[in-house]
Amino acid sequence: MRWFYRCPECGAEYDIEPGRYLCDACSAKQQPDQPLEGVLECAWEGSFPGGPDDVPLPVAKEFLPPLPVGNTPMWEPRRLREETGFPRLFLKDDTCEPTGSFKDRASYLVAGFAMEHGITEIALASTGNAASSMSGVGAAAGLKITVFLPKKAPVAKRVQVLQYGAELREVDGTYDVAFDQSLAYSKATGVLSRNTAYNPLTIEGKKTVSFEMVRDLARAREHEARRAGHLAELARKDYVAPDHVFVPVGDGVIIAGVYKGFEDLVRLGRIQKVPTVWACQAEGSSAIARALASGSFGAPVSSDTIADSIAVDVPRNGNHALSKLKAHQGKAVVVTDAQILDAQRELASKAGLFSEPSSCAAWAGLQKVKSSLRPDETIVVMLTGSGLKDVAGAMKGLGLQ
């Protein structure tokens, strides 16, 4: 099995090696204040030697850090199922990752790549979750982590970065300013960049959630059949793909990773088709939803939303994510901050799952479009960050601030 990078725009192929981030030809077309051009994907040729539940990844297992990343719970929320009328509703809970966010999936693979190639330092920009994630995973791996973080990032996320022993460089400005500063630093020093989308491994690490979804749905079907005594159903060994997946979206890397996972599952023959994936965005940061409606990205709009983890002016993986949405007939839904905070309170009070506002954009998105879905469809809502990461946001929703 041979791994390599492939440019989905022009088809160019590159070795997976330190210092390779973007496609040379396509990145040369980069325009100011626009999403990245030339974003690469991890690809392979040959047969996958793993087992039926294994995930093909371009980093050898022995180099991955000693942390329990992934294999997060898939909740079956009884009260929410009853109230929404969707008996096949599931919550994919990544709030319980080691550092409390979905970003651990990407950091895990990037850290493994660093260890495999003898790299000792990783730099990145973040709105908070990627920073705390890379800092925690880096601590377990014994790597130096340098973080560029906007000063307005939630206190809890800054505290995490410092507790994990990373070097914190606070930035006067937005995530986009931090992104540019971190790139300048990695280019000047030669350290590995973990910047989202810019490093293709960030997308590849996040695809693991799709593999877990189909595995866990197959297990759920088996449990249901066992309880009902349906022996024919118990004999079935095929995987189950959801009909709809609701994803909180900011820069577009998580949704691209979700799509990459389902594409790989189709290629491996485990599922028959890619499900309908919904890009759930905050009204104050909805560049990808606007581009899906209009066909392309226009001038950047300053973000303004309580959902800090999905607040970006320029979605760095916007072009790549948009191409995935178009190719698979994906959809977008935009929700207000008030709807996000209502969703946060509902998830906590009716399912016992406390997620940060950015995560709750996915639940708010489902609530907004649920009348267009069939009651018999299988729906997965992705919850990507713990509510304890942004207590101030939750206090606003409760009228305490």
C-alpha positions in Angstrom: 0.0 0.0 0.0 1.6 3.3 -1.1 0.6 6.6 0.3 1.0 10.0 -1.4 -0.6 13.4 -1.6 -2.9 14.2 -4.5 -4.2 17.6 -5.6 -8.0 17.2 -6.2 -7.9 20.3 -8.5 -5.2 19.3 -11.1 -4.4 15.7 -10.1 -0.7 16.3 -9.4 0.9 13.9 -7.0 3.5 14.5 -4.3 5.4 12.4 -1.7 4.2 12.7 1.8 7.2 14.3 3.4 8.1 17.2 5.7 7.8 20.6 4.1 5.1 19.6 1.6 1.8 21.3 2.2 0.1 22.6 -0.9 0.1 21.8 -4.7 2.8 23.9 -6.4 0.8 24.8 -9.5 -2.5 25.4 -7.9 -1.2 27.3 -4.9 0.4 29.8 -7.3 -3.1 31.0 -8.1 -3.7 32.1 -4.5 -5.5 35.5 -4.3 -5.4 37.7 -1.2 -8.2 37.3 1.4 -9.5 34.1 -0.3 -9.5 30.4 0.8 -6.4 28.4 0.2 -5.7 27.2 -3.3 -3.9 23.8 -3.8 -5.1 22.0 -0.7 -3.9 18.4 -0.9 -5.5 15.1 0.1 -3.9 11.9 1.3 -4.3 9.1 -1.2 -3.2 5.5 -1.5 -2.9 2.8 -4.1 -2.8 -0.9 -3.7 -4.9 -3.0 -1.3 -5.6 -2.0 2.3 -4.3 -4.8 4.6 -6.3 -3.8 7.7 -9.3 -5.5 9.2 -13.0 -4.6 8.7 -13.0 -2.0 11.4 -9.6 -0.5 10.7 -9.0 2.9 9.2 -6.3 3.4 6.5 -3.9 6.2 7.7 -0.6 7.4 6.3 1.3 7.2 9.6 2.4 3.9 11.1 0.6 3.0 14.4 3.8 2.7 16.4 4.5 6.5 16.0 1.1 7.7 17.2 1.1 9.3 20.7 0.0 7.3 23.7 -3.4 8.9 24.0 -6.9 7.5 23.7 -8.0 9.6 20.7 -11.1 8.7 18.8 -13.6 5.9 19.4 -15.9 8.4 21.1 -19.5 7.5 22.1 -22.4 7.6 19.8 -25.3 8.5 22.0 -28.9 7.4 21.6 -30.8 10.3 23.2 -34.2 8.9 24.2 -35.8 12.3 25.1 -34.6 14.1 22.0 -35.7 11.2 19.8 -39.2 11.3 21.3 -39.5 15.1 21.0 -38.1 15.4 17.5 -39.9 12.4 16.1 -36.6 10.8 14.8 -36.2 7.3 16.4 -32.9 6.9 14.5 -31.3 10.0 15.9 -27.7 9.8 17.2 -25.2 12.2 18.8 -21.6 11.7 18.0 -19.9 13.0 21.1 -16.3 14.2 20.6 -16.5 16.5 23.7 -14.9 13.6 25.6 -11.7 13.6 23.5 -8.5 13.9 25.7 -8.5 17.7 25.4 -12.2 18.1 25.0 -12.5 18.6 21.3 -12.7 16.9 17.9 -9.4 18.6 16.9 -7.5 15.8 18.8 -8.2 13.6 15.7 -6.1 15.9 13.5 -3.4 16.7 16.2 -2.9 12.9 16.8 -2.0 12.2 13.2 0.2 15.3 12.9 2.1 14.4 16.0 2.5 10.9 14.7 3.9 12.2 11.5 6.3 14.4 13.4 7.5 11.5 15.5 7.9 9.3 12.4 10.2 11.9 10.8 12.2 13.0 13.8 10.5 16.5 14.0 10.6 18.1 17.4 8.4 21.2 17.1 5.0 22.0 15.6 3.5 25.5 15.1 -0.1 26.5 14.5 -2.7 29.1 14.6 -6.1 28.5 16.3 -9.2 30.1 17.6 -8.6 27.9 20.7 -9.5 24.2 20.2 -6.8 23.3 17.8 -4.3 25.1 20.0 -5.3 23.3 23.2 -5.5 20.0 21.2 -2.1 20.2 19.7 -0.6 21.3 23.0 -2.1 18.4 24.9 -1.3 15.8 22.2 2.2 17.3 21.8 2.8 17.0 25.6 2.0 13.3 25.4 4.4 12.9 22.5 7.2 15.0 23.9 7.0 17.7 21.2 7.5 21.4 21.5 4.3 23.3 20.5 4.2 26.9 19.5 0.7 28.4 19.4 -0.5 31.7 17.8 -3.9 32.5 19.4 -6.1 35.6 19.2 -6.2 37.4 22.6 -10.0 37.2 22.5 -10.0 33.4 22.6 -11.9 31.9 25.6 -9.8 31.8 28.8 -10.3 28.1 29.3 -8.6 27.4 26.0 -5.7 29.6 26.8 -5.3 28.0 30.2 -5.2 24.5 28.6 -2.4 25.6 26.2 -0.3 26.8 29.1 -1.1 23.8 31.4 0.1 21.5 28.6 3.4 23.4 28.5 3.1 24.9 25.0 4.5 28.3 24.1 1.6 30.7 23.7 2.0 33.7 21.4 -1.1 35.9 21.8 -2.2 37.8 18.7 -3.8 41.2 18.4 -6.4 40.4 15.7 -8.5 37.6 14.3 -7.7 34.0 13.6 -6.8 35.0 10.1 -4.0 37.2 11.4 -2.8 34.4 13.7 -2.8 32.0 10.7 -0.5 34.3 8.7 1.8 34.9 11.7 2.1 31.2 12.3 2.9 30.5 8.7 5.6 33.1 8.7 7.1 31.5 11.8 7.1 28.0 10.4 8.6 29.1 7.1 11.3 31.1 8.9 12.2 28.3 11.3 11.4 25.2 9.3 9.2 23.7 12.0 6.2 21.6 11.1 3.0 23.5 10.5 -0.2 22.0 11.8 -2.3 24.9 10.3 -5.7 23.6 9.4 -6.2 22.7 5.7 -2.6 23.9 5.0 -1.3 20.6 6.4 -3.2 17.8 4.6 -2.9 15.5 7.6 -5.4 17.7 9.5 -8.1 16.6 7.0 -7.0 13.0 7.0 -7.1 12.7 10.8 -10.6 13.9 10.9 -11.9 11.3 8.5 -11.7 8.7 11.3 -15.1 9.9 12.7 -16.9 8.7 9.6 -15.5 5.2 10.0 -16.7 5.2 13.6 -20.1 6.3 12.6 -20.7 3.4 10.2 -19.2 0.9 12.7 -21.3 2.2 15.6 -24.5 2.3 13.5 -23.9 -1.3 12.5 -23.5 -2.2 16.2 -26.7 -0.3 17.1 -28.6 -2.2 14.4 -27.3 -5.5 15.8 -28.3 -4.5 19.4 -31.8 -3.6 18.1 -32.1 -6.9 16.3 -30.9 -8.8 19.3 -33.5 -7.1 21.6 -36.3 -7.8 19.1 -35.2 -11.4 18.4 -34.8 -10.8 14.6 -32.3 -13.5 13.7 -32.1 -12.6 10.1 -30.9 -9.1 11.0 -28.3 -10.6 13.3 -26.8 -12.6 10.5 -26.2 -9.4 8.5 -22.6 -8.2 8.7 -22.7 -5.1 6.4 -22.1 -1.6 7.6 -24.7 1.1 8.0 -24.3 4.6 6.6 -26.4 7.5 8.1 -28.8 9.3 5.8 -27.9 12.7 7.2 -24.9 14.1 9.1 -25.0 17.5 10.6 -21.5 19.1 11.0 -20.6 22.5 12.7 -18.5 24.3 10.1 -16.0 27.2 10.3 -12.9 26.8 8.1 -14.3 23.7 6.4 -11.7 21.1 7.5 -14.0 19.0 9.7 -16.6 18.7 7.0 -13.9 17.9 4.4 -12.6 15.2 6.7 -16.1 13.8 7.2 -16.5 13.6 3.4 -13.0 12.0 2.9 -14.0 9.3 5.4 -17.2 8.4 3.6 -15.4 8.5 0.3 -12.9 6.0 1.6 -15.6 3.8 3.0 -17.3 3.7 -0.4 -13.9 2.8 -2.0 -13.4 0.0 0.5 -16.9 -1.3 -0.2 -18.2 -0.9 3.3 -21.0 1.5 2.4 -22.7 2.1 -0.9 -23.0 5.9 -1.0 -22.0 9.1 0.7 -24.7 10.4 3.0 -26.2 13.9 2.9 -23.9 16.1 4.8 -25.1 19.4 6.2 -22.7 22.3 6.7 -24.1 24.1 9.8 -22.8 27.7 10.2 -23.4 30.6 12.4 -25.1 33.6 10.8 -22.1 35.7 11.8 -19.6 33.4 10.1 -21.2 31.8 7.1 -18.8 32.1 4.2 -19.1 28.5 3.0 -22.9 28.6 3.1 -22.9 31.8 1.1 -20.5 30.3 -1.4 -22.6 27.1 -1.8 -25.6 29.3 -2.6 -23.8 31.7 -5.0 -21.2 29.3 -6.5 -18.1 30.9 -5.3 -16.4 33.0 -2.5 -16.7 36.7 -2.6 -15.0 39.4 -0.5 -14.4 38.3 3.1 -16.9 39.4 5.8 -15.8 40.0 9.3 -17.1 37.2 11.6 -19.3 38.0 14.5 -20.7 35.1 16.5 -20.7 33.6 20.0 -19.5 30.4 18.4 -15.8 31.2 18.5 -14.5 27.9 17.3 -16.3 28.3 13.9 -15.7 32.1 13.6 -13.5 32.8 10.6 -13.4 35.7 8.1 -11.7 33.6 5.4 -12.4 29.8 5.6 -8.9 28.4 4.8 -10.3 25.1 3.5 -13.3 26.8 1.8 -12.5 25.9 -1.8 -11.9 22.2 -0.9 -14.9 22.0 1.4 -17.1 23.7 -1.3 -16.0 21.2 -3.9 -16.9 18.3 -1.6 -20.4 19.8 -0.9 -21.0 20.3 -4.6 -19.7 16.8 -5.6 -21.9 15.0 -3.1 -25.0 17.3 -3.2 -24.3 18.5 0.3 -26.4 21.2 1.9 -25.9 24.2 4.2 -27.9 25.7 7.0 -27.3 29.0 8.7 -28.4 29.6 12.3 -28.4 32.6 14.6 -26.5 33.0 17.9 -29.8 32.8 19.7 -30.7 29.5 18.0 -27.2 28.2 18.9 -27.6 29.1 22.6 -31.1 27.6 22.6 -29.6 24.4 21.1 -26.9 24.3 23.8 -29.4 24.5 26.6 -31.6 21.9 25.0 -28.8 19.4 24.5 -27.7 19.8 28.0 -31.1 19.8 29.7 -32.6 17.0 27.6 -29.7 14.7 26.8 -27.2 15.6 29.5 -24.6 16.6 26.9 -22.9 20.0 27.5 -21.3 21.2 24.3 -19.7 24.6 23.4 -21.7 27.0 21.2 -19.8 26.1 18.0 -20.8 22.4 18.4 -24.4 23.3 19.1 -24.7 25.0 15.7 -25.1 21.4 14.3 -28.1 20.7 16.6 -29.5 24.1 15.8 -29.1 23.3 12.1 -31.1 20.1 12.5 -33.8 21.9 14.4 -34.1 24.4 11.6 -34.5 21.9 8.8 -36.1 18.9 10.5 -39.4 19.3 8.8 -37.7 18.5 5.5 -36.4 15.1 6.8 -38.3 11.8 7.0 -38.9 10.3 10.4 -37.4 6.9 9.4 -34.1 8.4 8.3 -30.9 7.9 10.3 -29.5 11.2 11.5 -26.1 11.8 13.2 -25.4 15.2 14.8 -21.7 15.8 15.5 -20.8 17.6 18.7 -17.2 18.7 18.6 -16.2 20.6 21.7 -17.0 20.5 25.4 -19.1 23.3 26.9 -16.5 23.7 29.7 -14.2 25.3 27.0 -16.4 28.4 26.8 -18.3 28.8 30.1 -18.8 32.5 29.3 -20.8 31.7 26.2 -23.1 29.3 28.2 -23.6 32.0 30.8 -24.9 34.3 28.1 -27.4 31.7 27.1 -28.6 31.4 30.7 -28.9 35.1 31.1 -26.1 35.2 33.7 -23.8 37.6 31.8 
